[in-house]
Amino acid sequence: MAESQQAPIAHKVKLMFLDVDGTLTDGIIGFSKDGDLRNFWVRDGLALEWARELGILPVIISGRDSLAVAARMHDLRLEHYLGAKDKVTIAEKVMARENVTWQECVMIGDDLPDVPLFRRVGWAIAVADAAPEAMQFAHTITEAPAGFGAVREAVEMLLQHNGVWDQVLARYEAK
C-alpha cells in the first residue's frame, strides 16, 4: 500500500485525473513503422473500470498524442484528452460539466507537467518513481512504480476512502 494511507480530504472522491506516460505506463515509448508502442498494466485498467462503476470518474489527460494510448483508452471506454497543452483548463471544463470542486478531485501523476493539477486537487498522488520535483507536491506516493500497478494501488485507496472497496471484493467473492 502507499506511503500515506491518511486521506488529505474528508469527503468522497468524485473525479480522478490521470497522466499516461510514466503513470499508466512505465514511461518507455517504442516506435515502429506503424506508430508508437506502450505497455499498460492490465490490473490498472481493471481498477479504472471499478472506479467508474463505483462513482469515481477517471479522466485521462496526457501531454502526448498517441494512437496506442487512444486505442487503450477506447478499449477501457475512458474519457481522455491527448496532446493536452493545458491540463488545468481541461480539468476545469470537466469539473464544471460534472459540478465537482477541486477538493473532490484526485490527480495521479509523475512529473512536472502534473504539478499544476497536484497543487489544485484535494488529493495529489505521485507514483513511486515520479520525479522528485513532482513528489514534493504529492499527498500520497504509491509503493508500486508507474506502469506496474501504481494506478491500481491508488484506485484501491480511493475506493476504500469512498467506502466502496468491499463491493469490489464481494463481486469476486473475495470478501
N, C-alpha and C positions, 0 to 999 in steps of 0.2 A: 504494500500500500504506500501511498505518497508520504513525503516528508512531513507534511502537516495535515492532520485529519480534521483539525478545528476549522470549520467553515467561517469565512470572514463576513458572511451575511446570515441573517436570521430567517428571512423569508425564502420561499421556494424559487428555484431557478426556472426561468421560462424560455430563455434564449441562450444558445451556445454557439459562439462564433469560433471557427477553426481555421488555422492556416493549413496548407498542404505540405509543401516541401520542407522536410525537417520536422514535421509534426505528424501528419498522417503517413508520410513516407520516411525512409531513412535519410533522405536528403541527396541521394545519389540519382543523377539523371543520366540515362543512357540514350544514345541516339543510333538509329539505323536509317537506311534509305527510305523507310516508310514513316519515320517520325520519332518521337521521343518515347522512352520507356520508364515506368515507375513500378516499384514494388509496394503493395499495400498489404498490411496485416489483416487477415480475414476476420479476426476477432474484434478489431477496431470497427469494421463495417457492421458487424452484427450488433455491437454496442450502440452504434449510432441509430440503427433501426429501433432498438429498445427505447432509446431516449425519445425519438419522435413519437412512438406509440404511447409513451407514458408521460407526455406533456412537456417535454423539452424540445424545442425546435432547433435542430442543428442547421447552421448556415455556414457554408464554406466560402471563405474569401481568400483568394490567392493572388499574389502579385504576378505570377507567371500564367500565361495561357498555355494550355497543353491538351492535345487530343486524347492522350492517355488518361489524364485526370478527368476530362469531361466524360469519357466513356465510363470510368469508375463511378462518377457522381450520378450519371444516368442509371447505371446498374443499381445503385443504392436508392435512387429516387430522392436525392438530396438537393435542396436549393443551393446553388453555387454561383459564384462570381469569380471568373478567371481573368487574369490580366488587369487586376484592380490596381489603380494608382493611388486611390484614397480610400483605405479601408474604413475610416471613421464615417465618411459620408454614406457609404453603402450600409454600414451598420445602423446609422441614424434613420435611413429610409425604411429598413426592415423593422426597426423598433417602432417607428411611427405607425406603420401598417399593422403591427401586432399589438399596439398600445402597451408597450413594455418600457420600463425605465432602465437606466444603466445599472442600477442596483439589482435588477432581476436577471442580469446577463453575466455570462462567463466567456472568457476568451482563452483558448488553448493555443499556444504558440511557442516559438523557439528563437526568434531573432529580432533585431532592431525594428524591422517594419511592423512588428506586432506590438511594440511598446505603446504607441498611441492608444490602442484598444486596451492594453493592460492597465493603463493609467485611468481609464474611464469606467471599466466594468466593475461590478461588485465583487467578482471573484476571478482573479487572473491566475491561470495555471500554466506553468512552463514545463516542458518535457525535460527529462533528466539530463540530456546532453545539449540543452539550449545554450545560446551564447551567454557568457557571464553578465554582459551588459543588460540583457533582457531578463535574466533570472532575478536581478535585484528589484524588479518591479512586480514579481510574482508573489501571490499569497501562498501558493502551493507549488511544489516541484514533485513531479512523478518520480517513482523509482525506476520505471521502465523507460528506455530510450525511445526516441522517435522511430516510428515505423515498426516497432517491436512490442506493441501493447500499451504504449503511453496513453493513447486516446481511450482504450478500453478501461484502463485503470481510472482515468479521470471521470469517465461516464459512470462507472460503478459508484465512485464517490458522490457524484451529483444525484444519482438515483437514490442512494442511501440518505443523502441530505434531504431530498424531497419526500422521503418516506415510502418509496415505491419499489425498492430493490427486492423486497420479499415477493412481489408479483412476478418478477423475472424468475426467481428461484422456484416458485410454485409452478410456473409454466412448464418447467423441465423436471418437475418432481425432485428438485434438489434441496428442498426445504424440509 
